[in-house]
């Protein structure tokens, strides 16, 4: 599932009953689930929710774009991403469906600069080497921050880097600033050479998407397994929300980030995470993202994200 860490909503309702409750035999079913380091697999284990009546095969990713690509290629059943990869997926006619919206934190989406650099505002990035991850939240909020400061994307030396390559480049001083997300921020801060220039609050909607391969929606065995997996993840996030300190102590050694930095991210979220049904506002926000990238010529002007949303789980997300 995507980078947000906690969700306070439980999915268990009569319309989305767990397979165990309905007596379905899912022992031969395997859910191939995308996850991020220290996320779903660890959360379910810590919350005592890992004992599924089906198998879960976790695959670790460092971006939502890669999860969409894996689903489109038939290598993954379930994953999560932000609004930005969905816009590019729609443009590429990818085989993917969004089934739920995860409202989440945006304070873990920032522009970092070298601690010693004479950069005190986004306007100071003019002419500077700025790393970002193409087709992700970092691409989108960096673009908007520049616009708000009277700059264009072409006014900076924008360098598309994977999170791993971006970390190495930033550590070596090969880039002056880095638009990045998640625990890569804490790694950089922990190394002592970075500071936060600005967070993405006020730019990003906080909408993240839970998505599946289209065949999940009609598969009589895979669909109930994925539904149960969603229920467990939701309960797991609720457990995290009620046990933040325990969770931070559990997570810190796994992601190799000092405990104070893990606490900092968890206790300074912009909003509590919660899983909600797809609504018209969520679709409109996703369309705005696609239109923004069309405005700068990265996407065609007629990209429509609406067909990539499936509301068949909405009655269950109460």
Beta strands, then each sheet from edge to edge (+ up, - down):
strand 1: 30-35
strand 2: 55-60
strand 3: 78-82
strand 4: 97-103
strand 5: 109-114
strand 6: 129-132
strand 7: 157-160
strand 8: 177-181
strand 9: 194-199
strand 10: 207-212
strand 11: 274-276
sheet 1: 1+ 2+
sheet 2: 3+ 10- 4+ 11-
sheet 3: 7+ 6+ 8+ 5- 9+
end
